């Protein structure tokens, strides 16, 4: 009986040690995920209270480790009025990108891309308000405030009329704690796998998107292929359905919402592969 009790104690001790190791691995994994800044509030579920970086479920993240993800490839500075190219999803400052286009270039200026943008490259560059809010209102608030002060002084010294948001009595709000809200030009939508598809398709980790209404169905298809780690050549076998109707590649999201979805709720598009 004594030997049995001793064996049970030894087994319990091994299980307790293994549980502590698993918990430590779990914490490391969660901290790694948090550093990708998937949300403005970087939360850790069930994190150890003994970790000094965890306070009330929030993790302190060194911004220097993520700043490269919010840096324009052209000027190497933080994004200013960012524009994202719909064909390849690379982002640049608006002034940097427009200056590049004025040279006559009709391709993505990213050094590792060069995606052709024909015939009018300006139409393929859309304002990225979500990224702009993340940079200006969540991550680098102080930089935004200092930049605004310098801009006001620049206008005042040269007698230039300030921008509307800088004028007294302006109704525009700069609430730092406010959520990112879709504007009239943007559409809320969900991308879900078609359960009736003959081929099993994994769901997206984040199916909820806020996209410009001018974006076309073909842009969503390219986005899906990237997220599913599939080659772009498979785009011909990828269908997007809205209310059981296959939507054409050239249809804009705004057109699809008004002519097919016809609902005030966020639009739901189902994706499937035909081959």
Buried (B, 14 or more C-beta within 10 A) or exposed (E): EEEEEEEEEEEEEEEEEEEEEEEEEBBEEBBEEBEEBEEEEBBBEEBEEEEEBBEEEBBEBEEEEBEEEBBBBBBEEBBBBBBBBBBBBBBBBBBBBBBBBEEEEBBBBBEEBEBEBEEEBEEBBBBBBBBBBBBBBBBBEEBBEEBBEEBEEEBEEEEEEBEEEBEEEEEEEEEEEEEBEBEEEBBEBBBBBBEEBEEEBEEBEEBEBBBBBBBBBBBBBBBBBEBBEBEEEBBEEBBBBBBEEEBEBEBBBBBBBEEBBEEEEBBBBBBBBEE
